[in-house]
Amino acid sequence: MQRLPFILTFCLFSFFSFSQEIKESTFKSEIKEVTVFLSGAQIFETASGQLSAGESFILIKGLSPYVDEKSIQVKGMGDFTIQAVNKRLDYLSEQKTGEKVKMLQDSILAIQRNQSIEMGRLEVLKEKTSLLNANKNIGGTQNGASLTELKQAMDFYDAELMKIKAEELKIQANLQKENEEMNKLRNQIAAMQESGNESTSEIRIRVKADRAGAANFEINYLVANAGWYPKYDVRVKDVSSPLSLTYKAEVYQNTGVDWKEVKLRFSNGNPNQGGQIPDLEKWELNFARLTTFNPRTQNFGSVSGKVVDAGDGEGIPGATVMVRGTTIGTVTDIDGNYSLTLPSGASQLSVSFIGYQPRDIAINSSRVNVSLQEDIMALEEVVVTAYGTANRKALQGRAPGITIRGNNSLQAAPAPVLQTTVVENQTTVEIEVAEPYSIKSNGEKTLVDLKNYEVDANYRYSVVPKLDNDAFLIAEIADWSQYSLLEGESNLYFEDGFVGRSILNGSSLQDTLEISMGRDRSIVIQREKNDEFSKKRAIGSNITESREYITTVKNNKSQAVTINVEDQIPVSVNSDISVEALNISGGKLDPDTGTVIWTISLAPGAQQELNLQYEVKYPKREKVILD
């Protein structure tokens, strides 16, 4: 048994001795292309250098610490053989403080120097006040002052003190503003330094060459903590003009490595999503009393909140917040705040960030705050390396704000739009940006204009006066699948004004895509119950109740409009209850849903009344709720 430790020691010594004999060469690499997925990104790098004869390790340093080792692919060009490829973290790489950080630090020093001058001025004013107070006796101790002298002295004392107090207040206000500015600058510096991670990773390529010579490598790999969300600007000048649709990508990347002048592609794929087809399990039907139903959740138009660290309560910048089951999402700002427009049926948010356990949380309010727990197992997997231990916060980034690059159509002379190409692959669609692009690794949201479309659209107004008296402008786009749109938030502009936000439902199965352009209050709608017709009477063993609702629609616009008005009558689910539509003013009734739809055209200034009358019969012993 004593020989075993000796054998292990000898093997380890032999291994390290052999490792030390293999020469290591560091090749400089450069990111050329990036394919950004809905979650994650694929990085394409090139590296070149000189190989020595024999076996050697080629090191590609300065890579993101979030590289997925299983995704690394290396292609070599030259007279050599690639024997192995692996990845490890490198905590010894020096991180340089950027010029921008130095500028921010100089700004703090300038503010501090100015504050020293202001503090000195406050001391002078304090001494001046003491001097006035010490000499406020008038006429000495023996002779009193005349009334004129007393008044002059009081006016002088009052004027001087007021000047002093006013200057003190001004200086104190400046000091407060300067302190706030310094706090912002310090937070910005912390964000920039932490987003430039203290740790990087490296790819080690073991090669064998019969002779020395040049070597070129093409390397690609998946990296986490990056992604994009589809966003849209929808503009309509008037209902006789085409619809202008700007397709944008809201990109974020906190990978620890800046993307400098790279070719960008945006893919609708998600490599982190499982590719295994689900199994259809047995559907076991039982009596209703033995069946559990999920309660119906309330729908909200938007949701906002804050993502915080469960340990210290601090906001987590750069956390991804997505509506579960959709492509709608965003990243939190520098304070951990987020805001999202919700599609109909949205019930859960998925919140995640590197180093924390992801959470799915129900949307039960218009404000949903989320606390994330540290993922200890994930941290251990990252930290336990041959180089030592990393600080968790060194792997975190900050999101100071939003950067927008692209054309701004609100300007008189819009800048030229980036040229892009749509490429349809077998299972994904990619949008290639022709112009090289730079995106810093700081978690900032960068809006990239992908495509501008001038789309022919049919416009109509829709209103549901039972629920809302406002008319909503709907733009209908035929053959919309040619634009390769994804579900995403859209900003709505009508008649050169911002009218709100909505959801562009790119996952719709309909042949015609409907885009809600928001409310138009130039169309006035009023729905009233006619009490004279709405009566309740007993006939035999039954109760008969009748209802009438009158909806008045008026067009205050300067052009004719087409309006869909939607209302409903109840639908009986009991054989003892009968419902009969008496008068629907020419509307179309769907007997399965009880929905009544009128399509009316109104000239400028015109109005029209729509009647909805129905009758309900049910047994005297029962009650129904009709109002």
Buried (B, 14 or more C-beta within 10 A) or exposed (E): EEEEEEEEEEEEEEEEEEEEEEEEBBBEBEBBBBBBBBBBBBBBBBBBBEBEEBBBBBBBBBBBBBBBEEBBEBEBEBEBEBEEBEBEBBBEBEBEEBEEBEEBBEBBEEBEEEBEEBEEEBEEBEEBBEEBEEEEEBEEEEEEBEEEEEEEBEEEBEEBBEEBEEBBEEBEEEBEEBEEEBEEBEBBBBBBBBBBBBBBBBBBBBBEBEEEEEBEBBBBBBBBBBBBBBBBBBBBEEBEEBBBBBBBBBBBBBBBBBBEEBBBBBBBBBBEEEEEEEEEEEEEEEEEEEEEEEEEEEEBBEBEBBBBBBEEEEBBBBBBBBBBBBBBBBBBBBBBBBBBBBBEEBBBBBBBBBBBBEBEBEBEEEEBEBBBEBBEEBBEEBBEBEEEEBEBBBBBBBBBEEBEBBBEBEEEEEEEBBEBEBEEEEEBBBBBBEEEBEBBBBBBBBBBBBBBBEBEBBBBBBBBBEEEBBBBBBBBBEEBEEBBBBBBBBBBBBEEEEBBBBBBBBEBEEEEBBBBBBBBEBBBBEBEEBEEBBEEEEEEEBBBBBBBBBBBBBBBBEEEBBBBBBBBBBEBEEEEBEBEBBEBBEBEBEEEEBBBBBEBEBEEEBBBEBBBBBBBBBEEEEEBEEE
